[in-house]
Amino acid sequence: MDMLRGAQIAAADLTDWRKLAQGLHARYLIDDFGAAARFVAAVGEAGDALGHHPRVSIGNGYVDFKLATDDAVYRDDEGTEHLVEWVTQQDVDLARRITEIAAGHQADADPASVSVIELGLDTARSATIAPVWAALLTGSAEAQGRGTPGDEIRDATGRVPNLWFGDADEHAAPGQRFHIEVYVAPEVAEQRIAAAVAAGGAIVDDSEAPALTVIADQDGNKGIVCVDASAAKKE
Protein backbone atom coordinates (compact mmCIF):
# COMPACT_ATOMS: atom_id res chain seq x y z
CA MET A 1 0.00 0.00 0.00
CA ASP A 2 1.37 3.42 -0.95
CA MET A 3 2.66 5.71 1.78
CA LEU A 4 0.67 8.90 2.28
CA ARG A 5 2.31 12.30 1.86
CA GLY A 6 1.85 15.07 4.38
CA ALA A 7 -0.85 16.86 2.41
CA GLN A 8 -2.87 13.65 2.17
CA ILE A 9 -2.64 13.11 5.92
CA ALA A 10 -3.64 16.71 6.58
CA ALA A 11 -6.64 16.35 4.27
CA ALA A 12 -7.83 13.36 6.29
CA ASP A 13 -8.59 15.79 9.16
CA LEU A 14 -7.77 13.37 11.98
CA THR A 15 -8.51 15.75 14.85
CA ASP A 16 -7.41 13.34 17.60
CA TRP A 17 -4.14 12.39 15.90
CA ARG A 18 -0.79 13.96 15.10
CA LYS A 19 1.78 12.84 12.54
CA LEU A 20 5.12 12.53 14.36
CA ALA A 21 8.18 10.95 12.75
CA GLN A 22 6.99 7.86 10.84
CA GLY A 23 3.53 7.36 12.33
CA LEU A 24 0.22 8.72 13.59
CA HIS A 25 0.04 9.21 17.35
CA ALA A 26 -2.84 9.79 19.75
CA ARG A 27 -3.32 9.95 23.50
CA TYR A 28 -6.69 9.39 25.15
CA LEU A 29 -7.36 10.31 28.77
CA ILE A 30 -9.30 7.74 30.75
CA ASP A 31 -9.16 7.53 34.55
CA ASP A 32 -10.05 3.94 35.28
CA PHE A 33 -7.57 1.23 34.29
CA GLY A 34 -10.31 -1.32 33.73
CA ALA A 35 -12.12 1.11 31.45
CA ALA A 36 -8.85 1.72 29.60
CA ALA A 37 -8.41 -2.03 29.12
CA ARG A 38 -11.94 -2.35 27.76
CA PHE A 39 -11.26 0.54 25.40
CA VAL A 40 -8.13 -1.17 24.11
CA ALA A 41 -10.03 -4.45 23.72
CA ALA A 42 -12.61 -2.69 21.56
CA VAL A 43 -9.82 -1.19 19.48
CA GLY A 44 -8.36 -4.67 19.11
CA GLU A 45 -11.63 -5.97 17.70
CA ALA A 46 -11.74 -3.08 15.24
CA GLY A 47 -8.16 -3.83 14.24
CA ASP A 48 -9.06 -7.48 13.69
CA ALA A 49 -11.86 -6.41 11.37
CA LEU A 50 -9.55 -4.18 9.36
CA GLY A 51 -6.56 -6.52 9.44
CA HIS A 52 -4.34 -3.85 11.00
CA HIS A 53 -3.43 -2.96 14.58
CA PRO A 54 -1.86 -0.06 16.49
CA ARG A 55 0.97 -0.11 18.98
CA VAL A 56 -0.60 0.49 22.39
CA SER A 57 0.66 1.70 25.76
CA ILE A 58 -1.55 2.03 28.84
CA GLY A 59 -0.43 4.27 31.69
CA ASN A 60 -1.91 5.97 34.71
CA GLY A 61 -4.87 7.85 33.27
CA TYR A 62 -4.08 7.52 29.59
CA VAL A 63 -3.87 5.19 26.60
CA ASP A 64 -1.33 5.93 23.84
CA PHE A 65 -1.60 4.67 20.27
CA LYS A 66 0.82 4.64 17.36
CA LEU A 67 -0.30 3.75 13.86
CA ALA A 68 2.12 2.96 11.04
CA THR A 69 2.37 0.42 8.25
CA ASP A 70 5.51 -1.72 8.19
CA ASP A 71 5.48 -2.27 4.43
CA ALA A 72 4.33 1.05 2.99
CA VAL A 73 5.53 1.64 -0.56
CA TYR A 74 7.83 4.62 -1.18
CA ARG A 75 8.97 5.53 -4.70
CA ASP A 76 12.16 7.53 -5.01
CA ASP A 77 12.95 10.08 -7.73
CA GLU A 78 14.09 7.30 -10.08
CA GLY A 79 10.85 5.39 -9.58
CA THR A 80 12.45 2.61 -7.54
CA GLU A 81 10.08 1.17 -4.94
CA HIS A 82 11.14 0.76 -1.30
CA LEU A 83 9.20 -0.79 1.56
CA VAL A 84 9.21 1.64 4.47
CA GLU A 85 7.55 2.13 7.83
CA TRP A 86 5.11 4.99 7.24
CA VAL A 87 1.48 6.07 7.27
CA THR A 88 -0.88 4.53 4.70
CA GLN A 89 -4.61 4.66 4.11
CA GLN A 90 -5.16 1.71 6.43
CA ASP A 91 -3.69 3.74 9.28
CA VAL A 92 -6.02 6.64 8.48
CA ASP A 93 -9.01 4.27 8.38
CA LEU A 94 -8.14 2.71 11.74
CA ALA A 95 -7.43 6.12 13.29
CA ARG A 96 -10.94 7.23 12.38
CA ARG A 97 -12.39 4.05 13.85
CA ILE A 98 -10.42 4.48 17.09
CA THR A 99 -11.75 8.03 17.38
CA GLU A 100 -15.29 6.66 17.11
CA ILE A 101 -14.60 3.99 19.72
CA ALA A 102 -13.05 6.54 22.07
CA ALA A 103 -16.22 8.62 22.00
CA GLY A 104 -18.22 5.57 23.03
CA HIS A 105 -15.86 4.86 25.93
CA GLN A 106 -15.76 8.45 27.25
CA ALA A 107 -12.05 8.70 26.45
CA ASP A 108 -10.99 12.26 25.69
CA ALA A 109 -8.28 12.95 23.14
CA ASP A 110 -5.22 14.95 24.24
CA PRO A 111 -3.37 15.46 20.94
CA ALA A 112 -1.06 18.19 22.18
CA SER A 113 0.58 15.79 24.65
CA VAL A 114 1.97 13.31 22.10
CA SER A 115 5.71 13.28 21.53
CA VAL A 116 8.38 11.06 19.98
CA ILE A 117 12.12 10.94 20.71
CA GLU A 118 14.66 9.92 18.07
CA LEU A 119 18.45 9.89 18.14
CA GLY A 120 20.71 11.33 15.45
CA LEU A 121 24.37 10.49 14.88
CA ASP A 122 26.45 12.49 12.39
CA THR A 123 28.91 10.32 10.48
CA ALA A 124 30.54 9.92 7.09
CA ARG A 125 30.41 6.10 7.39
CA SER A 126 26.87 5.09 8.29
CA ALA A 127 27.06 1.75 6.45
CA THR A 128 30.22 0.87 8.38
CA ILE A 129 29.11 1.79 11.88
CA ALA A 130 25.38 0.97 11.63
CA PRO A 131 25.84 -2.76 12.39
CA VAL A 132 27.52 -1.88 15.67
CA TRP A 133 24.61 0.30 16.72
CA ALA A 134 22.05 -2.23 15.53
CA ALA A 135 23.66 -4.82 17.78
CA LEU A 136 24.03 -2.46 20.74
CA LEU A 137 20.52 -1.02 20.61
CA THR A 138 18.46 -4.04 19.58
CA GLY A 139 20.67 -7.12 19.55
CA SER A 140 19.78 -7.81 15.92
CA ALA A 141 21.48 -6.86 12.66
CA GLU A 142 18.02 -6.86 11.05
CA ALA A 143 17.32 -3.54 12.77
CA GLN A 144 19.68 -1.81 10.31
CA GLY A 145 17.63 -0.44 7.43
CA ARG A 146 14.36 -1.79 8.82
CA GLY A 147 11.50 0.28 7.38
CA THR A 148 13.82 2.74 5.64
CA PRO A 149 15.90 2.82 2.44
CA GLY A 150 18.87 4.07 4.51
CA ASP A 151 20.97 2.64 7.35
CA GLU A 152 18.67 3.89 10.11
CA ILE A 153 18.32 1.62 13.15
CA ARG A 154 14.73 0.75 14.06
CA ASP A 155 13.71 -1.77 16.68
CA ALA A 156 10.61 -3.64 15.50
CA THR A 157 9.21 -3.74 19.05
CA GLY A 158 9.74 -0.04 19.75
CA ARG A 159 11.78 -0.68 22.89
CA VAL A 160 14.41 1.93 22.01
CA PRO A 161 14.27 5.18 20.01
CA ASN A 162 15.13 5.13 16.33
CA LEU A 163 18.71 6.05 15.48
CA TRP A 164 19.33 7.78 12.16
CA PHE A 165 22.54 9.00 10.58
CA GLY A 166 23.29 12.50 9.38
CA ASP A 167 26.05 13.42 6.95
CA ALA A 168 29.37 14.59 8.35
CA ASP A 169 32.81 15.32 6.94
CA GLU A 170 35.14 12.33 7.28
CA HIS A 171 37.84 14.64 8.63
CA ALA A 172 35.71 16.94 10.72
CA ALA A 173 37.20 18.05 14.01
CA PRO A 174 35.93 16.09 17.03
CA GLY A 175 32.70 17.53 18.38
CA GLN A 176 29.18 16.59 19.26
CA ARG A 177 28.07 13.75 17.00
CA PHE A 178 24.88 12.71 18.80
CA HIS A 179 21.80 14.85 19.11
CA ILE A 180 18.23 14.25 20.23
CA GLU A 181 15.18 14.95 18.12
CA VAL A 182 11.93 15.71 19.89
CA TYR A 183 8.84 15.40 17.70
CA VAL A 184 5.88 17.36 19.06
CA ALA A 185 2.41 18.36 17.92
CA PRO A 186 2.41 21.60 15.89
CA GLU A 187 0.33 23.48 18.45
CA VAL A 188 2.88 22.98 21.25
CA ALA A 189 6.14 23.52 19.33
CA GLU A 190 6.37 27.25 20.10
CA GLN A 191 5.68 26.61 23.78
CA ARG A 192 8.28 23.82 23.93
CA ILE A 193 10.93 26.04 22.33
CA ALA A 194 10.09 28.95 24.63
CA ALA A 195 10.36 26.68 27.68
CA ALA A 196 13.81 25.49 26.58
CA VAL A 197 14.97 29.08 26.03
CA ALA A 198 13.55 30.17 29.38
CA ALA A 199 15.51 27.36 31.02
CA GLY A 200 18.77 28.75 29.61
CA GLY A 201 18.85 27.25 26.13
CA ALA A 202 19.40 29.19 22.94
CA ILE A 203 17.98 28.92 19.44
CA VAL A 204 20.99 28.36 17.17
CA ASP A 205 19.19 27.59 13.91
CA ASP A 206 15.57 28.22 13.00
CA SER A 207 16.10 28.48 9.24
CA GLU A 208 13.82 25.47 8.70
CA ALA A 209 11.24 26.35 11.36
CA PRO A 210 8.63 25.26 12.18
CA ALA A 211 9.76 21.89 10.81
CA LEU A 212 13.15 22.00 12.58
CA THR A 213 14.38 24.31 15.35
CA VAL A 214 17.83 23.64 16.78
CA ILE A 215 18.27 24.40 20.48
CA ALA A 216 21.63 24.44 22.28
CA ASP A 217 22.18 24.14 26.02
CA GLN A 218 24.75 26.18 27.96
CA ASP A 219 27.49 23.70 27.03
CA GLY A 220 26.65 23.85 23.34
CA ASN A 221 24.93 20.44 23.16
CA LYS A 222 22.15 20.50 20.57
CA GLY A 223 18.66 19.10 20.35
CA ILE A 224 16.06 19.62 17.64
CA VAL A 225 12.36 20.37 18.07
CA CYS A 226 10.65 18.71 15.10
CA VAL A 227 7.19 19.32 13.63
CA ASP A 228 5.73 17.54 10.63
CA ALA A 229 4.18 20.72 9.32
CA SER A 230 3.24 19.11 6.01
CA ALA A 231 0.77 16.79 7.75
CA ALA A 232 -0.83 19.49 9.90
CA LYS A 233 -4.29 20.74 9.02
CA LYS A 234 -4.16 24.19 7.47
CA GLU A 235 -6.32 26.77 9.23
PEQUIUR-V296573 format. One record per residue. N is the residue number from 1. RES is the residue in one small letter. PHI is phi in whole degrees, 0 to 359 (999 if undefined). OMEGA is omega in whole degrees, -180 to 180 (* if undefined). Layout:
# PEQUIUR-V296573
n-><N,N>
res-><RES,RES>
phi-><PHI,PHI>
omega-><OMEGA,OMEGA>
This chain:
# PEQUIUR-V296573
n-><1,2,3,4,5,6,7,8,9,10,11,12,13,14,15,16,17,18,19,20,21,22,23,24,25,26,27,28,29,30,31,32,33,34,35,36,37,38,39,40,41,42,43,44,45,46,47,48,49,50,51,52,53,54,55,56,57,58,59,60,61,62,63,64,65,66,67,68,69,70,71,72,73,74,75,76,77,78,79,80,81,82,83,84,85,86,87,88,89,90,91,92,93,94,95,96,97,98,99,100,101,102,103,104,105,106,107,108,109,110,111,112,113,114,115,116,117,118,119,120,121,122,123,124,125,126,127,128,129,130,131,132,133,134,135,136,137,138,139,140,141,142,143,144,145,146,147,148,149,150,151,152,153,154,155,156,157,158,159,160,161,162,163,164,165,166,167,168,169,170,171,172,173,174,175,176,177,178,179,180,181,182,183,184,185,186,187,188,189,190,191,192,193,194,195,196,197,198,199,200,201,202,203,204,205,206,207,208,209,210,211,212,213,214,215,216,217,218,219,220,221,222,223,224,225,226,227,228,229,230,231,232,233,234,235>
res-><m,d,m,l,r,g,a,q,i,a,a,a,d,l,t,d,w,r,k,l,a,q,g,l,h,a,r,y,l,i,d,d,f,g,a,a,a,r,f,v,a,a,v,g,e,a,g,d,a,l,g,h,h,p,r,v,s,i,g,n,g,y,v,d,f,k,l,a,t,d,d,a,v,y,r,d,d,e,g,t,e,h,l,v,e,w,v,t,q,q,d,v,d,l,a,r,r,i,t,e,i,a,a,g,h,q,a,d,a,d,p,a,s,v,s,v,i,e,l,g,l,d,t,a,r,s,a,t,i,a,p,v,w,a,a,l,l,t,g,s,a,e,a,q,g,r,g,t,p,g,d,e,i,r,d,a,t,g,r,v,p,n,l,w,f,g,d,a,d,e,h,a,a,p,g,q,r,f,h,i,e,v,y,v,a,p,e,v,a,e,q,r,i,a,a,a,v,a,a,g,g,a,i,v,d,d,s,e,a,p,a,l,t,v,i,a,d,q,d,g,n,k,g,i,v,c,v,d,a,s,a,a,k,k,e>
phi-><999,295,292,264,280,303,297,291,293,298,293,290,55,272,298,275,241,229,275,235,52,269,226,266,231,215,235,241,267,207,288,270,296,298,295,297,295,293,299,296,297,294,295,299,295,295,296,300,294,267,71,204,223,271,274,234,223,253,233,285,93,209,230,254,233,233,240,202,253,291,237,294,263,245,250,280,297,271,89,288,269,233,269,228,272,198,278,233,298,293,290,299,297,288,301,298,294,297,301,296,295,301,299,287,253,53,257,269,287,228,296,289,271,286,201,225,252,231,253,236,229,277,202,264,225,299,296,282,268,302,301,297,288,299,292,293,278,234,81,222,293,293,289,288,77,291,71,205,284,259,264,310,261,226,280,298,267,74,290,233,296,297,241,242,244,259,287,214,291,305,249,296,296,305,188,295,253,267,214,252,250,245,274,227,293,305,286,247,300,299,295,296,294,299,295,294,293,297,277,115,282,221,282,252,199,237,293,246,293,276,298,222,229,270,245,245,276,292,265,91,290,247,226,235,273,245,227,274,295,293,264,275,294,277,283>
omega-><-177,172,178,175,-177,-178,178,178,179,-178,179,175,180,-170,-179,-167,175,176,178,-179,-173,-170,171,-177,176,170,176,-179,-180,-168,-172,-177,178,178,177,179,178,176,-180,178,178,177,178,178,177,178,177,-178,-178,-178,-177,-175,177,165,-171,172,178,177,-178,177,-179,170,179,177,168,177,175,179,-175,-175,174,-178,176,178,-179,-175,178,-180,178,-179,176,173,-175,173,-176,180,174,-179,180,175,177,-179,-180,177,178,-180,178,177,177,-180,180,179,180,-180,180,176,-176,179,176,-171,-178,-176,-177,-179,178,177,172,179,176,178,-179,-177,173,-173,-176,-179,-179,-173,-177,180,178,-178,176,180,-178,-173,-173,-177,-176,176,-179,179,178,178,179,177,-179,176,-180,-179,-176,179,178,177,-176,-178,179,-179,-178,178,173,174,177,-174,175,-179,176,177,179,-175,179,177,180,180,179,178,180,168,-179,176,-180,177,-180,176,-176,-174,180,-176,-179,179,-180,179,180,179,179,178,179,-180,177,178,-180,174,-178,177,175,-177,178,178,5,-177,-177,174,-176,180,176,174,-175,177,180,177,-172,170,-176,172,-173,177,174,-175,-178,-178,-179,179,179,-180,*>
